């Protein structure tokens, strides 16, 4: 018989339930909140929310040690999460190296040794899977399983209601769209960016196309927020996203990664010199004045570019190199402005 949660844990559950019911009803924000609070509730090292998309499970939110795996895509068949969905039961893996129900290779990629997997349903509707993980074997107690079980109904209801609200207000058709797009700008979000980048790198092994990653950062957002308020800052971010979206091709992947940070994935047969020239051009074109309630705001951006395979063959290296060059560009721009 599962051990009941302690009084202090019950208080935490109640607090999380209250926080979820009063939170912004945007799906990506709720998914981030659910993974973060679930991890904290049971003392996990990380947590992810896996959304079913066709035959795959996609990490659409991740926290803690799993954060760098956001966008990871695994097959439903043969996975521990898939088994949980099939049985509609909470499952506990004590040690991934000993449990034949799990995808051992996937566990090693994520860096987990034990996990609790919670299938989230509303009536008969599959909403996804919450996975809380530990880097150690036997990382959880029976009371942790009970705590997540008690919270699962609230999490499922909140997500269901958020989806139905968005469907009604915005005429959207799928949870996967909501979970992969940024609410403010309407472009892809962080999880979609890393999902597409992983898949893009995998394609390069059998294709002649090239891949480049560009990172953008808005230079004037703090000044806009301080001068005109955060509503003006949101407008500033949205206008930048709109301008840049209009300058790229449909098969390119443009995403807001968080705050005023954006990422762009370009897959094409052009040499890297042409890609660099193109990105330099659009970075200049996207800058300029926009009006917010008759007030002029000046969009300014710094950017950095990395190319596969010259700058790296894995996701982390390509993003880090583009990020490094973006900050070099930002420092150079500040230096030029002060001269």
C-alpha positions in Angstrom: 0.0 0.0 0.0 1.4 3.4 -1.0 2.4 5.7 1.9 0.2 8.8 2.2 1.9 12.2 1.9 2.8 14.0 5.1 0.9 17.0 6.3 3.6 19.4 5.0 3.4 17.7 1.6 -0.4 18.1 1.6 0.0 21.8 2.2 2.4 22.0 -0.7 0.0 20.2 -3.0 -2.8 22.6 -2.0 -0.5 25.6 -2.7 0.4 24.2 -6.1 -3.3 23.5 -6.9 -4.1 27.1 -6.0 -1.2 28.4 -8.1 -2.2 26.4 -11.1 -5.9 27.4 -11.0 -5.0 31.1 -10.8 -2.1 31.0 -13.4 -2.2 32.5 -16.8 -4.1 30.0 -19.0 -1.5 29.8 -21.7 -0.5 26.2 -22.4 3.4 26.7 -22.6 3.4 28.7 -19.3 1.3 26.0 -17.6 3.5 23.2 -18.8 6.6 25.0 -17.5 4.8 25.6 -14.1 3.7 22.0 -13.9 7.2 20.5 -14.5 8.9 23.0 -12.1 6.4 22.5 -9.2 6.2 18.7 -9.6 10.0 18.5 -9.4 10.1 20.6 -6.3 7.2 18.7 -4.7 9.0 15.3 -4.7 12.6 16.6 -4.6 13.4 15.4 -8.1 16.4 16.4 -10.0 14.4 17.2 -13.1 11.0 16.9 -14.8 9.6 16.9 -18.3 6.1 17.1 -19.9 5.9 14.8 -22.9 3.2 15.5 -25.5 2.0 12.8 -27.8 2.5 13.9 -31.4 1.6 11.1 -33.8 4.0 8.2 -33.0 6.3 10.3 -30.9 6.5 11.8 -27.5 8.1 15.3 -27.5 9.6 17.1 -24.5 7.5 20.3 -24.6 8.6 21.5 -21.2 11.6 20.6 -19.1 13.1 21.7 -15.8 16.1 21.0 -13.7 18.6 18.5 -15.1 16.3 17.7 -18.0 16.2 21.3 -19.2 18.8 20.9 -21.9 16.7 18.0 -23.3 13.7 20.2 -24.2 12.4 19.3 -27.7 13.7 15.7 -27.4 11.6 13.4 -29.5 11.1 9.7 -28.6 8.9 6.9 -29.9 5.8 6.1 -27.9 6.2 2.4 -28.7 8.8 0.8 -26.5 9.0 3.7 -24.0 8.2 3.8 -20.3 5.9 6.8 -20.9 4.1 4.9 -23.7 3.4 2.0 -21.3 2.0 4.4 -18.7 -0.3 5.9 -21.3 -1.4 2.4 -22.4 -2.1 1.2 -18.9 -3.4 4.6 -17.7 -1.3 4.0 -14.5 1.4 5.9 -12.7 4.6 3.9 -13.1 7.8 4.0 -11.0 11.2 2.9 -12.4 13.5 2.2 -9.4 16.6 1.8 -11.6 16.7 2.4 -15.4 19.7 0.1 -15.7 17.8 -2.8 -14.3 14.2 -2.2 -15.5 13.5 -3.9 -18.8 10.3 -1.7 -19.3 12.3 1.4 -20.1 14.3 2.6 -23.1 17.7 2.4 -21.5 19.5 4.4 -24.2 17.0 7.3 -23.9 17.4 7.3 -20.1 21.1 7.6 -20.5 20.7 10.5 -22.9 18.5 12.3 -20.3 20.8 11.3 -17.5 18.2 9.6 -15.2 18.4 6.5 -13.1 14.9 6.5 -11.5 11.6 8.2 -12.5 7.9 8.5 -11.8 5.7 8.7 -14.9 2.2 10.2 -14.6 -0.2 9.8 -17.5 -2.5 12.9 -17.7 -6.0 12.2 -19.0 -9.2 14.3 -18.9 -12.1 11.9 -19.3 -10.8 9.8 -22.2 -8.7 12.5 -23.7 -4.9 12.0 -23.6 -3.2 15.2 -22.6 0.4 14.0 -22.1 2.8 12.5 -19.6 4.5 14.1 -16.7 7.9 12.5 -15.9 9.8 13.4 -12.7 13.3 12.0 -12.6 16.3 11.4 -10.3 19.9 11.0 -11.3 20.1 8.3 -8.6 18.5 4.8 -8.4 15.6 4.6 -5.9 15.3 8.4 -6.0 11.7 8.4 -4.8 9.5 7.0 -2.0 5.9 5.7 -2.2 4.7 8.9 -0.7 6.1 10.8 -3.7 4.0 8.7 -6.0 0.9 9.4 -3.9 1.7 13.1 -3.9 1.9 13.3 -7.7 -1.2 11.1 -8.0 -3.1 13.5 -5.9 -1.9 16.5 -8.0 -2.5 14.8 -11.4 -6.2 15.4 -11.5 -5.8 19.1 -11.1 -3.0 19.3 -13.6 -5.1 17.4 -16.2 -8.2 19.6 -15.6 -6.1 22.8 -15.8 -4.5 21.8 -19.1 -7.8 20.6 -20.6 -9.5 23.9 -19.7 -6.5 25.9 -21.1 -6.7 24.1 -24.3 -10.4 24.5 -24.7 -10.1 28.2 -23.8 -7.5 28.7 -26.5 -9.5 26.6 -29.0 -12.5 28.8 -28.4 -10.7 32.2 -28.3 -8.1 31.6 -31.0 -9.7 28.8 -33.1 -6.7 26.6 -32.7 -7.0 22.9 -33.5 -4.3 21.0 -31.5 -2.6 20.9 -28.2 0.7 20.3 -30.0 0.4 23.7 -31.8 -0.2 25.4 -28.4 2.7 23.6 -26.8 5.2 24.4 -29.6 4.4 28.1 -30.2 5.1 31.3 -28.3 2.0 33.0 -27.0 3.2 36.6 -27.4 4.6 36.4 -30.9 2.9 33.4 -32.5 6.2 32.0 -33.7 7.8 28.7 -32.6 8.9 28.5 -28.9 12.1 27.0 -27.3 10.9 23.4 -27.3 10.0 23.5 -31.1 13.4 25.2 -31.9 15.4 22.4 -30.2 13.1 19.7 -31.7 13.6 21.0 -35.2 17.4 21.5 -34.6 17.8 17.9 -33.4 15.9 16.6 -36.5 17.8 18.9 -38.8 21.1 17.6 -37.6 19.9 14.0 -38.0 18.9 14.7 -41.7 22.4 16.1 -42.5 23.9 12.6 -42.1 22.2 11.5 -45.4 21.6 14.8 -47.2 23.7 17.4 -49.0 21.9 20.4 -47.5 23.7 22.6 -45.0 22.5 23.9 -41.7 23.1 27.2 -40.0 22.0 28.5 -36.6 21.6 32.2 -35.8 20.9 33.7 -32.4 19.3 37.2 -32.0 19.1 39.4 -28.9 17.2 42.7 -28.7 19.5 45.5 -27.6 16.9 48.1 -26.6 14.3 46.1 -24.7 15.3 47.2 -21.2 15.2 50.9 -22.2 11.7 50.4 -23.7 10.5 48.6 -20.5 12.0 51.3 -18.2 10.6 54.2 -20.3 7.2 53.0 -21.5 6.3 50.0 -19.4 6.2 46.2 -20.1 3.2 46.5 -22.5 5.4 48.5 -24.8 8.2 45.9 -24.3 5.8 43.1 -25.4 4.9 45.2 -28.4 8.6 45.7 -29.2 9.3 42.0 -29.0 6.3 41.1 -31.2 7.2 43.7 -33.8 10.7 42.3 -34.1 9.3 38.8 -34.5 6.9 39.9 -37.1 9.5 41.8 -39.1 12.0 39.0 -39.1 9.3 36.4 -39.9 8.5 38.3 -43.1 12.1 38.1 -44.3 12.7 34.3 -44.1 11.4 31.4 -46.0 8.6 29.1 -44.9 11.0 26.1 -44.4 13.3 28.1 -42.0 12.5 27.8 -38.3 12.3 31.0 -36.3 11.6 30.8 -32.6 11.4 32.9 -29.5 13.7 31.1 -26.9 12.7 33.3 -24.0 12.7 37.0 -23.1 14.2 38.9 -25.9 16.3 36.0 -27.2 15.4 34.4 -30.6 16.8 31.5 -32.6 16.8 30.8 -36.4 17.5 27.6 -38.1 18.4 27.7 -41.9 18.5 24.5 -43.9 19.6 25.1 -47.5 22.1 24.1 -50.2 23.8 27.5 -50.2 27.5 27.9 -49.1 28.0 29.4 -45.7 29.3 32.7 -47.1 25.9 33.3 -48.8 24.0 32.3 -45.6 26.2 34.7 -43.6 25.5 37.5 -46.1 21.8 36.8 -46.0 21.6 36.9 -42.2 23.7 40.1 -42.1 21.2 41.7 -44.5 18.1 40.7 -42.6 19.6 41.8 -39.3 19.9 45.3 -40.8 16.5 45.2 -42.4 14.7 44.2 -39.2 16.1 47.2 -37.4 14.3 50.5 -37.4 11.5 52.5 -35.9 8.1 51.3 -34.9 5.3 53.3 -33.3 3.7 52.3 -30.0 0.7 54.5 -29.2 2.3 57.3 -31.3 5.6 56.8 -29.4 8.7 55.9 -31.6 10.5 52.8 -30.5 13.8 51.9 -32.2 14.3 48.1 -32.8 18.0 47.2 -32.5 19.4 43.6 -32.5 22.7 41.8 -32.1 23.2 38.4 -33.8 25.6 35.5 -34.1 25.9 32.7 -36.6 27.2 29.1 -36.5 27.5 26.6 -39.3 27.3 22.8 -39.4 29.8 21.0 -39.5 32.5 23.7 -39.4 31.5 25.0 -36.0 30.2 21.8 -34.5 28.3 18.6 -35.2 26.0 18.6 -32.2 23.2 20.8 -31.0 24.8 22.2 -27.9 28.0 23.3 -29.7 26.2 25.0 -32.6 24.0 26.9 -30.2 26.8 27.9 -27.9 29.0 29.1 -30.8 26.2 31.2 -32.3 25.4 32.6 -28.8 29.1 33.4 -28.3 29.3 35.3 -31.6 26.0 37.1 -30.8 27.6 38.5 -27.6 30.7 39.4 -29.5 28.5 41.3 -31.9 26.7 43.0 -29.0 30.0 44.1 -27.5 31.3 45.4 -30.8 28.1 47.4 -31.4 28.3 49.0 -27.9 32.0 49.9 -28.5 31.2 51.5 -31.9 28.3 53.5 -30.3 30.6 54.9 -27.6 33.2 56.0 -30.0 
